[in-house]
Amino acid sequence: MLRLSRLLDFTTLVHEKLPRELRDMVYDHLYDVMDPFDFLSITSTVAYNDKDCVRPGDGVKVKEYWPCLITPGMVHPHFAKEMVETFYEHYEGFAVLDATNIGAMLETDFFETGGRISDHMLPALSVCIHLGGDYKFFVNFRDSHSILPACVDPRKSHYIDPSDVAGCFAPLLRNGQRLAPGFNLAIVLHTEWVPDRWRLRGGTAERKVMEEVIETFRSVLQACKPVISGLEEKCHAQIRIGLNLGGDSEMVVHEGQMDLSVDEWVRILEQLR
């Protein structure tokens, strides 16, 4: 490992002596051997924290956690800029807990190196949307089979009115936004409503809550349909929609289930354990 005192000399040499195609090989190698968490001060929705993997204070950039390879003054500025470009175009863990922030996230220069996410080919994005519901039964969400990046907790997602959902995703569909071929979009719809608790309590009030949540869920699914078709047409996107219940149960919504009725969803969800 290079001493920090020699890091500036090394990165200057790389930038000045190697053509871009060879520099890209260096950046790819460095990205492969570095832990992506070294970069994750860029946004609190994916920022590392020893306690729960989400850094307190949404939107706060914590520069002291940036890796040395992009720290101003330690490396050649063009080396840092190109290393950030490599990160943007490889990292698949970008996520938002508030869908209204998709556009703002894409237009942010997180590392202050002169490049926004929208200037690069975005490979993947996860979006969490809260569906509402009155139950507060939290279970630590660390399922390795989840379609979300490991450090994104859907319980902290924001509610979005179904009529606003398509507008939230519109920045991904604009002409200037570059998306990688096969762009991976994960949409996780979360509610604290838990089927097991409804069965134990029973009663009209609980069923009404359940039906309201499912109706919101269905409305969001309908709002996602033009988003899905638009992204498939734009870049052959791979889109996965998940329903997260109470933090401890998750199911993937298949294309054939997009138009199911409330009663059909009630029967499906009542079978979940």
ZAGUTOR-588999 format. One line per 5 residues: number of its first residue (from 1); their letters; for each residue y, x negated, z of C-alpha. Coordinates in nm, 4 decimals. Each point is the difference from the previous one (the first is absolute). Layout:
N
NUM	A	Y:X:Z  ... .
END
This chain:
273
1	MLRLS	0.0000:0.0000:0.0000  0.3396:-0.1394:-0.0937  0.2514:-0.0887:0.2675  0.2960:0.2368:-0.0108  0.2283:-0.2973:-0.0599 .
6	RLLDF	-0.1825:-0.0653:-0.3287  -0.0344:0.3606:-0.1066  0.3388:0.0096:-0.1726  -0.0836:-0.3111:-0.2002  -0.3388:0.1397:-0.1010 .
11	TTLVH	0.1339:0.3386:-0.1124  0.2865:-0.1665:-0.1876  -0.2528:-0.2186:-0.1826  -0.2141:0.3024:-0.0878  0.2975:0.1893:-0.1403 .
16	EKLPR	0.1528:-0.2878:-0.1929  -0.3127:-0.1713:-0.1372  -0.2438:0.2822:-0.0764  0.0347:0.2616:-0.2762  -0.0019:0.3637:0.1128 .
21	ELRDM	-0.3640:0.0622:-0.0905  -0.1099:-0.2882:0.2272  0.2411:0.1084:0.2730  -0.1584:0.3449:-0.0147  -0.3388:-0.1589:0.0619 .
26	VYDHL	0.1440:-0.1700:0.3091  0.1507:0.3281:0.1242  -0.3239:0.1896:-0.0624  -0.1948:-0.2592:0.1969  0.2466:0.0063:0.2887 .
31	YDVMD	-0.0076:0.3793:0.0066  -0.3808:-0.0027:0.0025  -0.0235:-0.2395:0.2951  0.2817:0.1543:0.2054  -0.0402:0.2995:0.2254 .
36	PFDFL	0.2075:0.2856:-0.1494  0.1066:0.0824:0.3550  0.2191:-0.3091:-0.0208  0.2242:0.2026:-0.2296  -0.0098:0.3302:0.1812 .
41	SITST	0.3358:-0.0112:0.1717  0.1328:0.1587:-0.3173  -0.0629:0.3570:0.1110  -0.1114:0.1439:0.3295  -0.2514:0.2366:-0.1596 .
46	VAYND	-0.2278:-0.2945:-0.0724  0.1342:-0.2593:0.2439  -0.2418:-0.1792:0.2283  0.0096:0.0628:0.3725  -0.2687:-0.1115:0.2465 .
51	KDCVR	0.0021:0.3367:0.1757  -0.0237:0.2616:-0.2721  0.0789:-0.1726:-0.3306  0.3308:0.1809:-0.0434  0.3145:-0.1820:0.1046 .
56	PGDGV	0.2446:0.2104:0.2065  0.3322:0.0775:-0.1653  -0.0586:0.1377:-0.3485  0.1807:-0.1883:-0.2733  0.0775:-0.3119:0.2049 .
61	KVKEY	-0.0500:-0.3321:-0.1736  -0.1091:-0.2782:0.2355  0.0770:-0.3243:-0.1802  -0.1490:-0.2291:0.2623  -0.3439:0.1290:-0.1044 .
66	WPCLI	0.0416:-0.0892:-0.3670  -0.2404:-0.2665:-0.1297  0.1489:-0.3459:-0.0482  -0.0680:0.0149:-0.3743  0.2799:0.2524:-0.0473 .
71	TPGMV	0.2321:-0.1013:0.2840  0.3485:-0.0963:-0.1280  0.0768:-0.3669:0.0592  -0.3651:-0.1015:0.0331  -0.0942:0.0376:-0.3666 .
76	HPHFA	0.1677:-0.0164:-0.3389  0.1734:0.3386:-0.0512  -0.1675:0.0597:-0.3373  -0.3392:-0.0801:0.1520  0.0644:0.2628:0.2702 .
81	KEMVE	0.1099:0.2560:-0.2594  -0.3064:-0.0536:-0.2173  -0.2313:0.0060:0.3036  0.1483:0.3381:0.0964  -0.0568:0.1230:-0.3557 .
86	TFYEH	-0.3665:-0.0970:0.0350  -0.0198:0.1935:0.3260  0.1604:0.3116:-0.1473  -0.2366:0.0015:-0.2962  -0.3204:-0.0645:0.1978 .
91	YEGFA	0.0385:0.1728:0.3347  -0.1736:0.3390:0.0147  0.1010:0.1021:0.3517  0.3480:0.1400:-0.0585  0.0313:0.3331:0.1791 .
96	VLDAT	0.2577:0.2536:0.1098  -0.0266:0.2458:0.2873  0.2937:0.2029:-0.1327  -0.0438:0.0990:-0.3651  0.3768:0.0452:-0.0407 .
101	NIGAM	0.0291:-0.3790:0.0366  -0.2068:-0.0884:-0.3082  0.3069:-0.0471:-0.2189  0.1879:-0.2009:0.2632  -0.3019:-0.2246:0.0571 .
106	LETDF	-0.0294:-0.0759:-0.3706  0.3680:-0.0956:-0.0166  -0.0044:-0.2295:0.3038  0.0144:-0.3778:-0.0210  -0.2078:-0.0487:0.3137 .
111	FETGG	0.0041:-0.3787:-0.0037  0.3603:-0.0367:-0.1196  -0.1057:-0.2273:-0.2844  0.1701:0.2025:-0.2720  -0.2946:0.2185:-0.1011 .
116	RISDH	-0.0859:0.3605:0.0822  -0.3472:0.1495:-0.0104  0.1133:0.2044:-0.3020  0.0601:-0.3264:-0.1876  -0.3704:-0.0817:0.0185 .
121	MLPAL	-0.3336:0.1496:-0.1009  -0.1056:0.2057:0.3023  -0.3818:0.0055:0.0397  -0.0445:0.2627:0.2718  0.1709:0.2305:0.2467 .
126	SVCIH	-0.1142:0.2218:0.2869  0.2006:0.3044:0.1027  -0.0580:0.2021:0.3173  0.1243:0.3580:0.0306  -0.0185:0.2016:0.3211 .
131	LGGDY	-0.1156:0.3599:-0.0402  0.0993:0.1266:0.3432  -0.2148:0.1773:0.2586  0.0231:0.0360:0.3746  -0.2939:-0.2067:0.1204 .
136	KFFVN	0.0683:-0.3407:0.1575  -0.3417:-0.1600:0.0275  0.0432:-0.3638:-0.0996  -0.2866:-0.2346:-0.0690  0.0510:-0.3635:-0.0969 .
141	FRDSH	-0.0165:0.0028:-0.3804  -0.1796:-0.3179:-0.1030  -0.2700:0.1239:-0.2335  -0.0930:-0.2826:-0.2349  -0.0902:0.2583:-0.2637 .
146	SILPA	0.3483:0.1504:-0.0041  0.1835:0.0130:-0.3326  0.3093:-0.1316:0.1810  0.0880:-0.3619:0.0757  -0.1356:-0.0854:0.3434 .
151	CVDPR	0.3373:-0.0144:0.1731  0.1450:0.3326:-0.1130  -0.0326:0.2779:0.2555  0.0293:0.3449:-0.1666  0.0781:0.1589:0.3370 .
156	KSHYI	0.3474:-0.1502:-0.0319  0.0663:0.1579:-0.3388  0.2882:0.2396:-0.0694  -0.0132:0.3628:-0.1058  0.1226:0.0724:-0.3526 .
161	DPSDV	0.0589:0.3514:-0.1278  -0.2478:0.0590:-0.2846  0.2872:0.0919:-0.2325  0.1402:-0.3532:0.0446  -0.3237:-0.1913:-0.0567 .
166	AGCFA	0.0323:-0.0442:-0.3772  0.3540:-0.1319:0.0409  -0.1162:-0.2574:0.2529  -0.2432:-0.1478:-0.2536  0.2456:0.0181:-0.2921 .
171	PLLRN	0.1139:-0.3668:0.0389  -0.3520:-0.1116:-0.0930  0.0223:0.1929:-0.3267  0.3424:-0.1137:-0.1169  0.0093:-0.2102:-0.3143 .
176	GQRLA	0.1221:-0.3161:0.1694  -0.2694:-0.0150:0.2666  -0.2786:-0.2418:-0.0896  -0.3459:0.0936:0.1244  -0.3093:-0.2123:-0.0517 .
181	PGFNL	-0.2660:0.1409:-0.2328  -0.2358:0.1984:0.2200  0.2697:0.0257:0.2690  -0.1629:0.1140:0.3247  0.1741:0.2848:0.1811 .
186	AIVLH	-0.1458:0.1278:0.3262  0.1468:0.3222:0.1387  -0.1095:0.0868:0.3526  0.0845:0.3448:0.1349  -0.0148:0.0049:0.3776 .
191	TEWVP	-0.0085:0.2648:0.2695  -0.0866:-0.0121:0.3693  -0.1922:0.3244:-0.0457  -0.3641:-0.0734:0.0835  -0.2804:0.2349:-0.1156 .
196	DRWRL	-0.2135:-0.0631:0.3091  0.2791:0.1089:0.2322  0.0604:0.3170:-0.2007  -0.3696:0.0930:0.0281  0.0026:-0.0613:0.3760 .
201	RGGTA	0.3144:0.2027:0.0619  -0.0421:0.2685:-0.2623  0.2454:0.2883:0.0007  0.2570:0.1421:-0.2374  0.2805:-0.2420:0.0888 .
206	ERKVM	-0.2076:-0.3097:-0.0733  -0.1245:0.1387:-0.3278  0.3568:0.0827:-0.1017  0.1017:-0.3624:0.0634  -0.2959:-0.1188:-0.2013 .
211	EEVIE	0.0809:0.2284:-0.2929  0.3659:-0.1053:0.0010  -0.1011:-0.3663:-0.0125  -0.2451:0.0644:-0.2825  0.2593:0.1969:-0.1948 .
216	TFRSV	0.2413:-0.2925:0.0292  -0.2831:-0.2315:-0.1024  -0.0710:0.2106:-0.3109  0.3687:0.0116:-0.0911  0.0257:-0.3802:0.0221 .
221	LQACK	-0.3101:-0.0358:-0.2173  0.1586:0.2234:-0.2639  0.3226:-0.2017:0.0166  -0.2010:-0.3190:-0.0544  -0.1612:0.1211:-0.3235 .
226	PVISG	0.2906:-0.0859:-0.2349  0.0398:-0.3324:0.1820  -0.3657:-0.0782:-0.0613  0.0123:0.0923:-0.3692  0.3237:-0.1932:-0.0501 .
231	LEEKC	-0.1359:-0.3174:0.1586  -0.3288:0.0260:-0.1871  0.1928:0.0240:-0.3247  0.2388:-0.2820:0.0916  -0.2444:-0.2661:0.1151 .
236	HAQIR	-0.3492:0.1528:0.0318  0.0596:0.0118:0.3746  -0.2882:0.0323:0.2440  0.1043:0.2661:0.2513  -0.1794:0.0879:0.3204 .
241	IGLNL	0.1006:0.2857:0.2278  -0.1315:0.0084:0.3551  0.0237:0.2593:0.2746  0.0242:-0.1529:0.3463  -0.0753:0.2299:0.2929 .
246	GGDSE	0.1082:-0.1092:0.3460  -0.0340:-0.3676:-0.0810  -0.3788:-0.0117:0.0350  -0.1233:0.1923:-0.3032  0.0860:-0.0578:-0.3640 .
251	MVVHE	-0.1226:0.1527:-0.3218  0.0835:-0.0815:-0.3601  0.1275:0.2923:-0.2065  -0.1670:0.0175:-0.3395  0.1622:0.1297:-0.3183 .
256	GQMDL	-0.2153:0.3125:0.0019  0.1313:0.0923:0.3464  0.3696:-0.0010:-0.0904  0.0088:0.3756:-0.0645  -0.2249:0.1250:0.2808 .
261	SVDEW	0.1239:0.2979:0.2002  0.0894:0.0009:0.3692  -0.3291:0.1717:0.0868  -0.1980:-0.2558:-0.2007  0.1729:-0.2862:0.1827 .
266	VRILE	-0.0611:0.1691:0.3361  -0.3717:0.0060:-0.0724  0.0011:-0.3675:-0.1041  0.1995:-0.1167:0.3006  -0.1986:0.2031:0.2497 .
271	QLR	-0.3038:-0.2060:-0.0996  0.1676:-0.3294:0.0908  -0.1056:-0.1682:0.3223 .
END
